[in-house]
């Protein structure tokens, strides 16, 4: 039976996360970390690790909490509200999730305890210059170099938190078939690895990472040969539900900021919110936010109960990110010109909403996934 009400433990989790972020991640800190090479506060990251929030979704056998995607949604809604710049998604969700799903016992034992504690940060090296989100977009080659060895040659873009990463989870092509892709763990200190910081609309820590004849072995491979794309696709489908939750958390907070401004700011001796046109904008925004939140919760519930999310997961991110972008764009109109100035918080949400809409599967790719599931 579908039940989208959160229980007492999940409510307690929300209170804990919101309290920590309120004290350790004020928007002042978010501003300070814009375009920072590391991109996150080590103090905040350490606190999340001590509270077992980094390993919230990872297996208990490696020190994690083994929680479901519903608890993950609670965490990510709060991360979205606070705009928390932390490598949780890339390290504990995508990289850690791939290792937990398909990594060898040796790889899991070597890496997962550190990922759970936060001492080890892993980040995927996935997208490539000029290439798409699907398996054909992976053109970085893993060429055989003797028995059980390979050389990686190519460049990855939009690699998040690469400066502070201990290792990369690299998607590499090992054959000519569309899904002939493997996942390799590459130590960040390996010979031939170089990083160049990118400047982004959200001012977060993203890098170009080049792999110039980098040596890896079968022991560094995650999963069986040729299984990399299926592992990545499965982990991404669950991951985008969390990004959808992050978008809805950000949208709700941006809307609350805007509603408060519409109450406080006066024109012609009455609050902005008293003008019908603006009131309708705010009502439409709240309707979209509530609807998107319900869709995200349904997707998380389905995944947590072993149901297919091939359609629900991309629907959730598509709708949530479009809503986040639309709500923050509307908010900028309510604020007027001052909403774009650095002193106002709403521009922080506006910029991050657009970036989240474009990354980790953009709207067009999500629409293709939904269409494939429908048809």
Beta strands, then each sheet from edge to edge (+ up, - down):
strand 1: 122-125
strand 2: 141-144
strand 3: 149-160
strand 4: 167-173
strand 5: 181-187
strand 6: 193-198
strand 7: 206-217
strand 8: 221-222
strand 9: 266-267
strand 10: 270-271
sheet 1: 1+ 4+ 5- 8+
sheet 2: 2+ 3- 7+ 6-
sheet 3: 9+ 10-
end
